[in-house]
């Protein structure tokens, strides 16, 4: 008898993230959560309104976005970027970002990714398609530009779609 093994949407997504997108992810089969362990890929997390302004600014300046995860409950966006930011022991950058309600997720931390299109907690604002991730420095520069222009308030939240 031929037994066909059904794979869940989370298993399919996890495989896609690993094989096509080069993301170091693990699937917790009990909870169906997909976790990316940071290292060569890090996250820059901010309120959704700021994320929208940063995404628009990056596109306006000719930069590709790369994957962006939205969290339904917190209203925050996480840009998945290359790990090219200065060492976290450099306080000025991290202090500056902290004041803007922006944080860097790095050094072995985990970022939860959407398990499927029906995920109730996480969604892709910008879906991953391949191994491309923008420079973390480009995202930080965009945060600075949008702050100077007053595009967002540091404590703004909410989730919007990039158009």
N, C-alpha and C positions, 0 to 999 in steps of 0.2 A: 504494500500500500504506500502510495506517495503522500508524504506529509508536507504540506506547504506551510512554511513558517511565515506568519504575518509580522510585519515590522510596523511599529507604531510611528506616528508622525514625528515624535521626539527622536526616535532612532534614525529615521530618514534625515531629519534636520541635522542631527549630530554628525552623521556620516558626511553630509554635504559641507558642513562647516570645516570638518577635518580635511577631507580629500580635495575639495574644490577651492576652499578659501584659506587653507593652511592655518587654521586656528587650532591651538592646543586645547581642545574641549574634552570634557568627560560627561557622560550621561549617568545620572543617578536614576537607575531603573525603577526604584521604589517610588520616587516622587515625580519622575519624568522631567526633572530639572536638568538643564544643560548649563554647565559651568565652564567658562573660559578662564584658565589660569594665566595671569599676566606675567610678562617677561619681555619678550621681543615685541609683544603687542601690549599696550597699556590703554587705559580709558581716561578721558577727560570728561567729568560729569558736571552738569550745570542745570539750572532751572530751564524748563522748556522754552519760555519766552527768549531767554538769552541764547539758547541753542538755535532757535529759529533765526535770530539776528546774525549769529555766527555763521550758520549755513548759508544764509543769503549773502553775507559779506564775502565768504570764501568763493561762492559762485561768481559774484560781481568782480572779484579779483582773479578769476580764471583758474581757481583751484578745484580739483575734483573732491567730492565729499568723502567717499568711503563709507563704511557701515556706521550707522547711528542707531542705538537702542533707546527706545522710549519706555519709561515705566509709568503705567497707568495710575498707580496709587500716589506716587510721590510727585508726578508731573515733571520728572527730571529726564534729561537726555544724557546719554553717554556716547561720546565720539570714540570709536576704536581707532587708535593711531599707532604709528611707529614709535618705539621707545627711544626717541632722540632728544628728550628733555634733559636739562642739567640734572646732576645728582640731587636727590631730595635733601641732601645736607646743605644745599644752597638756599638759605632762608628767604632772601628777597623775593624770588619768584613765587615760592609757595605761600608766603605771607600775602603777597599781592593778590594771588588767586583766591586765597581764603577770604579776603575782604570782599571779593566779588561773588562769593558763594559758588566758587568753582573749585573742584578738587581733582587731584590726579590719583588714579587707581593703579598702583604698580607694585613691583617686588613680591610676586607670588600671591597676590590677592586674587579673589575670584569675582568674575562678573557674570551674572546670570543672563543668558541669551533666550530669545523667544524659542519655545519648543515646537510651536506650530503657528499657523495663521490664526488659530482659535485660542491662543494663549491669552488668558484673562488679565495677566499682570504685565507682560512685556510685549512690545511690538517693534517692528523695524520701521523707523522713520525713513531710513535709507538702507535698503537691503544690501547685504554683501553679495558680490557676484563672482569674485575671484580673490586673489591674494593681495590686492591693492589696499593699502592703508595710507592716509595722508600723514605728513610729518606732524608730530605733536607741536613743534615750534610754529607751524603755520596756523594751527588752531589757536594757540596762545596769542599769536600776533593778531588774529581776528578778534579774539576776546578783547584785547586792548583797544583795537580800532573802534569796535562797537561801543565800548565803554566811553571812549573820548567823545563819540558822536551823541552819546546819550540814548542809544537805541533800546536799552533795557535798564531796568533798575536791578541792583544786585540781588534783591530778594524776590524777584518776580518768578512766577511759576506758570504752570499750564502746559498743555501739549498742543502743538499745531502741526500741520503737514507742510513739508517742504514742497514748494511748487516750482 
